[in-house]
Amino acid sequence: MVCIADRRPPREPRRARPPGALELSGATLLRRWETTGLPFVFVERDLALQRTASDAAAAGPPRFAGEAVHAARRPTADGFLLRAERPSLLRDPSFVRLFERLGGPLLILLGDELGDLAVETAVDGFLAGHPIIVVKDAWPFPLDDETEVSAARAAALPLLSCFARLMGASELARDWTGAD
């Protein structure tokens, strides 16, 4: 499973609020995935490429979304954190090496916005003959504006459905981890 963070993490701590449906579904799925020992990869867009030099110096190194809140969810020995430097994970040499080491060819994508990185990876996977599954209703980390993220996801899903199989988190958990 590949968790893709398209959004920049907030610079200031968020106000406490109950988690939304996407967050609950994603946290449950990731917890089940971890207990079965299945591999997962956390990917964020290389934010340093999106900043000017002065912004990068002021902001410090990019951090994974949810790092401060969910430190326990950081990759362990069985998980990995990568910064995507290409528009598609399948065009990123670091990811391709990791993907091959993990056994490929199946990719399961779980994204916050299911933005360009997820879409281009799904298209490249489809063209290369890799089966792709996109989890349509889950993100395991806090979202600043779930309404905005949900709208972005809803806009991406019709296009993604042309190149990938869409699955719900509970369906994926049932099929892959045996949990209901």
ChimeraX attribute file (.defattr): number of C-alpha atoms within 10 A of each C-alpha:
attribute: neighborCount
match mode: 1-to-1
recipient: residues
	/A:1	19
	/A:2	21
	/A:3	24
	/A:4	27
	/A:5	26
	/A:6	20
	/A:7	18
	/A:8	14
	/A:9	18
	/A:10	12
	/A:11	8
	/A:12	6
	/A:13	9
	/A:14	11
	/A:15	7
	/A:16	6
	/A:17	7
	/A:18	9
	/A:19	15
	/A:20	16
	/A:21	13
	/A:22	21
	/A:23	20
	/A:24	18
	/A:25	18
	/A:26	25
	/A:27	20
	/A:28	17
	/A:29	24
	/A:30	23
	/A:31	13
	/A:32	19
	/A:33	19
	/A:34	17
	/A:35	9
	/A:36	12
	/A:37	11
	/A:38	14
	/A:39	15
	/A:40	21
	/A:41	20
	/A:42	21
	/A:43	22
	/A:44	23
	/A:45	23
	/A:46	18
	/A:47	18
	/A:48	17
	/A:49	11
	/A:50	10
	/A:51	12
	/A:52	10
	/A:53	11
	/A:54	8
	/A:55	11
	/A:56	15
	/A:57	11
	/A:58	9
	/A:59	13
	/A:60	9
	/A:61	11
	/A:62	15
	/A:63	17
	/A:64	22
	/A:65	22
	/A:66	17
	/A:67	14
	/A:68	12
	/A:69	12
	/A:70	12
	/A:71	10
	/A:72	9
	/A:73	17
	/A:74	16
	/A:75	14
	/A:76	11
	/A:77	7
	/A:78	11
	/A:79	17
	/A:80	15
	/A:81	17
	/A:82	17
	/A:83	21
	/A:84	23
	/A:85	18
	/A:86	16
	/A:87	15
	/A:88	20
	/A:89	26
	/A:90	21
	/A:91	15
	/A:92	15
	/A:93	13
	/A:94	14
	/A:95	21
	/A:96	14
	/A:97	12
	/A:98	14
	/A:99	18
	/A:100	10
	/A:101	9
	/A:102	12
	/A:103	9
	/A:104	12
	/A:105	13
	/A:106	15
	/A:107	18
	/A:108	20
	/A:109	23
	/A:110	25
	/A:111	27
	/A:112	28
	/A:113	25
	/A:114	27
	/A:115	20
	/A:116	13
	/A:117	22
	/A:118	26
	/A:119	22
	/A:120	19
	/A:121	23
	/A:122	30
	/A:123	20
	/A:124	18
	/A:125	21
	/A:126	15
	/A:127	11
	/A:128	11
	/A:129	11
	/A:130	16
	/A:131	17
	/A:132	23
	/A:133	22
	/A:134	28
	/A:135	26
	/A:136	23
	/A:137	22
	/A:138	25
	/A:139	28
	/A:140	23
	/A:141	22
	/A:142	24
	/A:143	22
	/A:144	13
	/A:145	9
	/A:146	17
	/A:147	11
	/A:148	12
	/A:149	18
	/A:150	16
	/A:151	11
	/A:152	15
	/A:153	19
	/A:154	15
	/A:155	14
	/A:156	18
	/A:157	19
	/A:158	11
	/A:159	13
	/A:160	24
	/A:161	17
	/A:162	12
	/A:163	21
	/A:164	23
	/A:165	15
	/A:166	20
	/A:167	17
	/A:168	16
	/A:169	23
	/A:170	18
	/A:171	15
	/A:172	20
	/A:173	19
	/A:174	14
	/A:175	11
	/A:176	13
	/A:177	17
	/A:178	11
	/A:179	14
	/A:180	10
